[in-house]
Amino acid sequence: MTRTALVVLALSITGCPHRTHRAATRDAATPVAPAVDASAGVGVVLPPAPAVPLPPAGLPALPASAALDAVTPDRLALGELLFWDGRLATDGKTACATCHDPAHGYSGAIDKTAAGELELRRTPALANLAWAREYGWDGRFTSLDELMTAHVKGQLGQSLDAGMAALAQLPVYRAHVARVGGTPGEAALHALEAFALTRYDGDSPWDRLEPAARAPKPGAAVDPVVAGYVVFTGKGQCAVCHMPPLYTDFGYHAIDARAGGDPGRGKVDPKQRGAFRTPALRGAGARPAFLHDGAAKTLDQALDAHLSAAPDLPGSGRARGSDPGGADPAVQKLALTADERAHVLAFVGALTAARPPATKPVLP
C-alpha cells in the first residue's frame, strides 16, 4: 500500500464522524461511517450521523467556545431524538418540543410543566444561543450545563438520569448512548446541548438583500422594509438594545417600571430588579407571544409596549409603556407616526425566514 493510501485510510478511521462543530464550520463535508462503530457492541449499528449545520447567511462568525467545540454529529443526532421524546418527562408526553415549538421558531407562550403548572414567563426561542454567555430571561445560568440541568428537572419533572433510565434500555437509544459515550444521563445532557446550540436563525429576507439595496433611494418608491430599518436604527432607538446582526445586546432592560412581582434580573443583581434579557428579533415573526410574560400576543402589541403611549395589553392588568420613574433609561419615550410604525413592523417581519415545517423524527 502506498504512503498516500495509508494517509487516506488513517483519516477515514479517525476523522469526520466525531469532528467538532467548529471543525465542521471549516469543512462541511458529510461525515463518513467510522471504521469501528461503538453502537455495534449493543446489537444495533447506527447509520452515520448527519453533518452539523453551519450558521446561515446574516449571522456573525461563531465565537470561540468550549460548548461549541463539544458539538459533534453523534451528539446532535441523539439530541434531535430526545428533543421530541415525551418519555423523558414524568407525564410521559411533555417533550422539549412541546414548549419550544419548532413551528414557532422553537419558542412558545406561557406553557405548562409536565406537572401541569403554568410557567411564570413565556418560553423563549432557542435561537442563536451559540453567541450567548448567560442563559434564561434573568441570565442566572452561566453555562448550558447549569441551564439544561435545572430546566429539564423543572419542566419535565425529573433529571435526565431518571428520564434516561428506561429509554437507555431501548436498543436504538442504547446504541446512541454507546456512540456518544458517558452515562445515559451525561450523553443526553450533551446531546440536548448540541441540539439547542445549533438552532440557528438567519438567512432572512433582510439578509438576502444586497447591501446597496438596504439604503433609501432618492426619488424611488418607499420600500417599507428599508424605511423600517432606517427608523429601527435611528429615530425608533430599537437598535440600542436589539443590536444587529443578532438583534439583541444580550443585556437586561426594564421597559416597565410597574412590572409586578417578578424580579427578573433582580434575582442576580438587586439593582436590576424588573429587567429582563433583550430577546433577539430574528425569527420574531413566527412567535406566538412576546415580552417576558407573554402579555403581547402580536408584534403590534409588543411594539406598543415600547412606546410612551402604549395602551394596556389585553389580559395583562397593567400598562406596559416606558416609565421614567423606574424603567431603563435606554428605553426612552418616543412617538412614531403611523407610517413609521408600519415600517418598523415590516422590517422586523423581514428578519424572519420562511422555512418548511420541522419534521418529527421516528422515535425508537
Backbone torsions as a table, in degrees:
resi	resn	phi	psi	omega
1	MET	NA	136.9	-178.1
2	THR	-74.4	164.5	178.6
3	ARG	-61.4	-39.9	179.5
4	THR	-62.4	-41.9	179.9
5	ALA	-64.2	-37.6	178.2
6	LEU	-64.1	-40.0	179.0
7	VAL	-63.9	-44.6	179.2
8	VAL	-61.4	-41.9	179.4
9	LEU	-62.8	-42.8	-179.5
10	ALA	-63.2	-41.9	179.4
11	LEU	-65.2	-37.4	-178.7
12	SER	-67.6	-26.7	-179.2
13	ILE	-83.4	-37.6	-170.4
14	THR	-105.6	-1.7	-167.2
15	GLY	-97.5	-104.1	-154.9
16	CYS	-54.7	-45.9	-169.8
17	PRO	-57.4	-27.7	-175.6
18	HIS	-114.2	17.7	178.6
19	ARG	-67.0	147.3	-178.1
20	THR	-77.5	168.6	-178.2
21	HIS	-62.4	-42.5	-179.3
22	ARG	-67.3	-32.5	174.6
23	ALA	-66.5	-35.3	179.4
24	ALA	-65.2	-29.2	178.5
25	THR	-69.3	-19.7	177.4
26	ARG	-90.4	-26.0	-177.2
27	ASP	-145.6	105.7	-174.5
28	ALA	-88.3	17.3	-178.9
29	ALA	-61.3	143.8	178.3
30	THR	-67.6	133.2	-179.5
31	PRO	-61.5	150.4	175.1
32	VAL	-105.0	161.4	-177.6
33	ALA	-65.1	136.9	177.2
34	PRO	-68.3	155.8	-179.8
35	ALA	-64.7	-36.9	178.5
36	VAL	-125.5	113.7	-178.5
37	ASP	-92.5	121.2	-178.7
38	ALA	-60.4	-25.1	-179.3
39	SER	-70.3	-18.7	-177.2
40	ALA	-63.7	-28.5	-176.9
41	GLY	-73.8	-8.2	-179.9
42	VAL	-113.9	18.0	173.4
43	GLY	91.6	-3.9	179.3
44	VAL	-131.7	131.1	174.0
45	VAL	-105.6	113.7	-177.9
46	LEU	-78.9	149.9	173.4
47	PRO	-69.2	160.6	177.8
48	PRO	-57.1	139.7	178.7
49	ALA	-72.3	142.0	177.6
50	PRO	-61.6	157.9	179.6
51	ALA	-64.4	152.5	175.9
52	VAL	-69.5	133.6	-179.7
53	PRO	-67.1	151.8	177.8
54	LEU	-99.0	153.2	176.8
55	PRO	-59.5	134.0	-179.1
56	PRO	-78.1	178.1	-179.0
57	ALA	-58.6	145.0	176.6
58	GLY	98.1	-18.0	-178.7
59	LEU	-95.0	151.3	178.8
60	PRO	-73.8	174.3	177.0
61	ALA	-63.2	146.9	178.4
62	LEU	-63.7	139.7	178.7
63	PRO	-77.2	162.9	171.9
64	ALA	-69.6	127.1	-173.9
65	SER	-158.9	130.3	176.5
66	ALA	-64.2	-34.8	179.6
67	ALA	-65.2	-41.0	178.3
68	LEU	-69.0	-36.4	178.1
69	ASP	-62.1	-24.8	-177.6
70	ALA	-86.7	-5.1	179.7
71	VAL	-77.7	122.6	177.5
72	THR	-128.9	160.7	175.6
73	PRO	-56.0	-40.3	-177.9
74	ASP	-64.1	-43.7	178.0
75	ARG	-65.3	-40.4	-178.7
76	LEU	-65.1	-39.6	179.4
77	ALA	-62.6	-41.1	177.1
78	LEU	-70.1	-40.2	-178.8
79	GLY	-60.6	-37.7	179.5
80	GLU	-63.3	-41.6	178.3
81	LEU	-63.8	-48.1	-176.4
82	LEU	-66.3	-32.0	-179.8
83	PHE	-60.1	-32.4	-178.1
84	TRP	-96.2	-5.8	-169.1
85	ASP	-93.6	109.2	-179.8
86	GLY	-71.7	-9.2	179.9
87	ARG	-73.4	-6.6	173.8
88	LEU	-74.5	-17.3	-176.0
89	ALA	-96.2	160.1	-179.2
90	THR	-66.7	-26.5	178.9
91	ASP	-88.4	-3.4	176.9
92	GLY	74.3	8.3	-177.0
93	LYS	-142.0	-19.7	-179.0
94	THR	-82.7	112.5	179.4
95	ALA	-106.1	169.1	173.7
96	CYS	-55.9	-39.5	-178.2
97	ALA	-69.5	-14.3	178.5
98	THR	-63.6	-43.5	-179.9
99	CYS	-96.1	-46.7	177.3
100	HIS	-84.8	71.2	-171.3
101	ASP	-70.8	118.7	178.5
102	PRO	-56.9	-30.2	179.4
103	ALA	-67.6	-18.2	179.4
104	HIS	-116.4	35.5	178.3
105	GLY	68.0	33.3	-179.1
106	TYR	60.1	37.0	177.5
107	SER	-130.8	-177.7	178.3
108	GLY	-157.6	-165.1	178.1
109	ALA	-109.0	-135.5	172.0
110	ILE	-89.0	104.2	-173.5
111	ASP	-101.4	175.3	-180.0
112	LYS	-108.8	148.9	174.2
113	THR	-78.4	174.7	177.4
114	ALA	-62.4	-23.1	178.1
115	ALA	-84.9	-0.4	178.2
116	GLY	86.8	9.8	-179.6
117	GLU	-87.8	136.9	177.2
118	LEU	-72.0	138.1	176.7
119	GLU	-73.1	154.2	176.2
120	LEU	-78.7	-33.0	-176.8
121	ARG	-121.7	156.7	-179.3
122	ARG	-73.4	157.8	179.4
123	THR	-71.6	115.2	-179.5
124	PRO	-74.9	160.7	-179.3
125	ALA	-75.6	139.5	169.8
126	LEU	-85.3	77.0	-175.1
127	ALA	-131.5	121.0	173.2
128	ASN	57.2	39.3	177.6
129	LEU	-68.8	-14.3	-178.8
130	ALA	-59.5	-23.9	-177.7
131	TRP	-98.2	-2.9	-178.8
132	ALA	-82.8	153.7	176.2
133	ARG	-123.0	-11.0	173.2
134	GLU	-135.2	154.9	-170.6
135	TYR	-134.0	150.2	-178.4
136	GLY	96.2	161.7	-179.7
137	TRP	-59.5	-29.5	-179.5
138	ASP	-107.4	-0.1	175.8
139	GLY	67.4	24.4	-177.2
140	ARG	-72.3	-19.2	-178.9
141	PHE	-98.5	126.8	-177.3
142	THR	-102.0	3.0	175.0
143	SER	-149.1	156.5	177.2
144	LEU	-67.1	-29.6	176.2
145	ASP	-59.1	-46.4	179.6
146	GLU	-63.3	-48.7	-178.5
147	LEU	-60.2	-50.8	-173.7
148	MET	-64.9	-41.4	-179.2
149	THR	-61.8	-47.9	-179.5
150	ALA	-70.8	-39.9	-175.6
151	HIS	-66.6	-45.1	179.7
152	VAL	-62.0	-45.4	-178.7
153	LYS	-62.9	-42.5	-177.4
154	GLY	-72.5	-39.7	-175.1
155	GLN	-87.8	-42.4	-175.9
156	LEU	-93.5	-11.2	172.8
157	GLY	90.1	-2.8	178.2
158	GLN	-158.9	164.0	-178.8
159	SER	-72.9	165.1	176.0
160	LEU	-66.4	-31.7	175.7
161	ASP	-58.6	-45.9	-179.1
162	ALA	-70.5	-42.3	-178.6
163	GLY	-64.7	-32.6	-177.8
164	MET	-85.9	-7.9	-175.7
165	ALA	-56.1	-45.4	-179.9
166	ALA	-85.0	-39.7	-177.2
167	LEU	-61.3	-36.5	-176.9
168	ALA	-69.1	-9.3	176.5
169	GLN	-84.1	-15.7	177.8
170	LEU	-74.9	134.4	-173.4
171	PRO	-53.2	-43.5	-177.5
172	VAL	-68.0	-44.5	177.3
173	TYR	-65.1	-38.2	178.4
174	ARG	-61.0	-37.6	178.1
175	ALA	-68.1	-40.1	177.7
176	HIS	-62.7	-44.5	179.5
177	VAL	-61.9	-41.3	179.0
178	ALA	-62.9	-39.2	-178.2
179	ARG	-72.0	-36.6	179.7
180	VAL	-76.4	-40.3	-179.8
181	GLY	96.3	160.1	-179.3
182	GLY	87.0	-178.3	175.9
183	THR	-70.3	163.8	177.1
184	PRO	-55.9	-40.5	179.0
185	GLY	-65.6	-41.5	178.9
186	GLU	-66.5	-42.6	179.5
187	ALA	-61.1	-42.4	-179.7
188	ALA	-65.2	-42.2	179.8
189	LEU	-59.4	-50.9	-178.0
190	HIS	-68.4	-32.0	179.8
191	ALA	-68.7	-44.2	179.2
192	LEU	-67.7	-34.8	175.5
193	GLU	-62.8	-43.8	179.6
194	ALA	-61.3	-40.6	179.9
195	PHE	-65.7	-46.1	-178.8
196	ALA	-63.4	-40.4	-176.8
197	LEU	-67.6	-22.2	-175.4
198	THR	-106.2	19.6	173.7
199	ARG	-87.0	78.2	-177.6
200	TYR	-80.2	145.5	175.4
201	ASP	-129.9	106.7	180.0
202	GLY	-159.1	-158.4	178.4
203	ASP	52.9	43.2	-179.6
204	SER	-83.9	170.9	174.9
205	PRO	-54.6	-36.3	177.8
206	TRP	-64.7	-41.4	-179.7
207	ASP	-66.1	-24.8	-177.8
208	ARG	-83.0	-10.8	177.1
209	LEU	-73.6	135.2	175.1
210	GLU	-63.7	144.0	-179.6
211	PRO	-50.0	-37.9	-178.3
212	ALA	-67.5	-22.3	-178.5
213	ALA	-87.0	-1.7	-175.9
214	ARG	-92.0	6.2	178.7
215	ALA	-118.1	142.0	178.8
216	PRO	-60.1	140.3	178.7
217	LYS	-101.3	122.6	179.1
218	PRO	-55.0	128.3	177.6
219	GLY	83.3	-10.5	-179.3
220	ALA	-84.3	159.4	175.2
221	ALA	-61.1	146.2	-177.0
222	VAL	-70.2	123.6	172.6
223	ASP	-90.2	113.3	-175.9
224	PRO	-55.6	-37.6	-178.5
225	VAL	-68.1	-46.9	178.9
226	VAL	-64.4	-43.6	177.3
227	ALA	-61.4	-37.1	178.1
228	GLY	-65.4	-37.8	177.2
229	TYR	-62.7	-39.5	179.2
230	VAL	-62.3	-44.6	178.6
231	VAL	-68.7	-41.4	-178.4
232	PHE	-58.0	-44.0	-176.8
233	THR	-91.7	-6.9	-177.9
234	GLY	-117.8	-107.9	-174.1
235	LYS	-53.6	-39.4	-176.5
236	GLY	-69.0	-19.7	177.6
237	GLN	62.5	14.3	-177.1
238	CYS	-62.4	-38.2	-174.6
239	ALA	-73.3	-6.2	175.5
240	VAL	-60.5	-40.5	178.9
241	CYS	-106.6	-39.1	179.9
242	HIS	-92.9	73.1	-172.5
243	MET	-78.2	132.0	172.3
244	PRO	-64.9	155.0	3.3
245	PRO	-91.4	-8.7	179.2
246	LEU	-88.7	-12.2	178.5
247	TYR	61.0	41.2	168.8
248	THR	-158.7	148.4	173.9
249	ASP	-98.0	2.8	-176.5
250	PHE	57.7	19.2	178.9
251	GLY	-96.8	-170.9	-176.1
252	TYR	-128.6	130.3	-176.1
253	HIS	-141.4	144.9	174.4
254	ALA	-102.1	115.4	177.7
255	ILE	-96.8	-0.9	-178.2
256	ASP	-144.9	114.7	-179.9
257	ALA	-69.7	-13.8	-178.1
258	ARG	-109.9	44.9	-170.3
259	ALA	-73.2	4.2	175.6
260	GLY	84.7	-153.6	-171.5
261	GLY	-83.8	-10.9	-179.0
262	ASP	-77.5	115.7	-177.4
263	PRO	-75.2	-14.8	179.6
264	GLY	59.2	-129.6	-179.8
265	ARG	-61.4	-15.7	176.7
266	GLY	-58.9	-20.3	175.4
267	LYS	-64.9	-25.8	-179.0
268	VAL	-102.6	-43.5	-178.3
269	ASP	-133.6	106.9	-177.6
270	PRO	-54.7	-25.6	180.0
271	LYS	-71.3	-15.0	-178.7
272	GLN	-109.8	30.6	179.2
273	ARG	-58.3	134.3	179.2
274	GLY	86.5	-1.8	179.0
275	ALA	-93.1	146.9	179.1
276	PHE	-135.7	156.1	-178.8
277	ARG	-58.1	141.3	175.7
278	THR	-69.5	113.5	178.7
279	PRO	-71.1	139.1	176.9
280	ALA	-68.3	142.4	-178.0
281	LEU	-90.3	-8.6	174.8
282	ARG	-64.5	128.1	-179.8
283	GLY	81.2	3.7	-175.3
284	ALA	-61.8	-29.8	-178.1
285	GLY	-64.0	-15.1	-179.2
286	ALA	-97.4	-3.3	-173.0
287	ARG	-83.4	148.1	-178.4
288	PRO	-87.3	-10.7	-178.9
289	ALA	-159.1	163.0	-174.8
290	PHE	-139.2	166.8	-173.5
291	LEU	70.3	161.4	-172.2
292	HIS	-63.1	-28.0	-178.0
293	ASP	-103.7	9.6	177.6
294	GLY	67.5	15.8	-176.6
295	ALA	-66.3	-29.6	176.3
296	ALA	-90.1	125.2	-178.0
297	LYS	-96.7	-11.5	-179.3
298	THR	-138.1	162.9	174.7
299	LEU	-63.4	-31.7	176.1
300	ASP	-58.3	-48.5	-179.2
301	GLN	-67.1	-37.5	178.5
302	ALA	-63.3	-39.8	177.5
303	LEU	-66.5	-42.9	178.3
304	ASP	-58.4	-34.8	-178.7
305	ALA	-65.7	-17.4	-179.9
306	HIS	-98.2	-3.9	-177.1
307	LEU	-101.3	152.2	-175.9
308	SER	-63.9	-27.7	-178.6
309	ALA	-97.4	28.7	-174.8
310	ALA	-62.8	134.4	175.7
311	PRO	-78.4	166.6	171.9
312	ASP	-63.6	139.9	179.2
313	LEU	-86.8	135.1	-178.5
314	PRO	-53.7	126.8	176.0
315	GLY	83.4	-6.5	-176.7
316	SER	-85.3	-26.7	179.7
317	GLY	77.7	7.8	-179.4
318	ARG	-160.6	159.4	173.3
319	ALA	-79.2	151.7	-178.7
320	ARG	-124.8	22.4	179.6
321	GLY	-73.2	167.2	177.3
322	SER	-63.5	139.7	-178.6
323	ASP	-127.6	112.4	-177.4
324	PRO	-64.7	-9.0	178.6
325	GLY	-80.1	-8.5	-178.5
326	GLY	-170.2	-11.1	179.5
327	ALA	-73.3	159.7	179.0
328	ASP	-56.5	131.2	179.2
329	PRO	-61.9	-18.1	177.0
330	ALA	-69.6	-19.2	178.9
331	VAL	-102.2	97.5	-173.3
332	GLN	-102.1	157.6	175.4
333	LYS	-65.0	136.6	174.1
334	LEU	-159.0	161.6	178.0
335	ALA	-130.6	130.2	177.2
336	LEU	-105.9	147.3	173.0
337	THR	-71.1	167.5	179.3
338	ALA	-59.6	-40.4	178.9
339	ASP	-66.4	-44.4	180.0
340	GLU	-60.8	-41.9	179.2
341	ARG	-62.7	-45.3	179.1
342	ALA	-63.6	-36.9	-179.4
343	HIS	-69.3	-40.5	176.7
344	VAL	-60.2	-43.5	179.3
345	LEU	-64.5	-36.1	176.9
346	ALA	-65.0	-39.8	179.0
347	PHE	-66.6	-46.8	179.5
348	VAL	-60.7	-38.9	176.7
349	GLY	-62.4	-32.0	-179.6
350	ALA	-75.1	-3.9	175.4
351	LEU	-90.2	3.1	-179.9
352	THR	-109.2	119.2	-179.8
353	ALA	-80.1	145.1	173.7
354	ALA	-83.2	123.5	-177.7
355	ARG	-131.5	149.9	175.9
356	PRO	-67.0	153.3	179.8
357	PRO	-57.7	140.5	176.6
358	ALA	-68.0	140.5	-178.8
359	THR	-101.8	124.2	177.6
360	LYS	-67.6	128.3	-179.6
361	PRO	-71.5	160.9	175.5
362	VAL	-75.0	118.9	-176.5
363	LEU	-85.3	147.9	179.1
364	PRO	-61.0	NA	NA
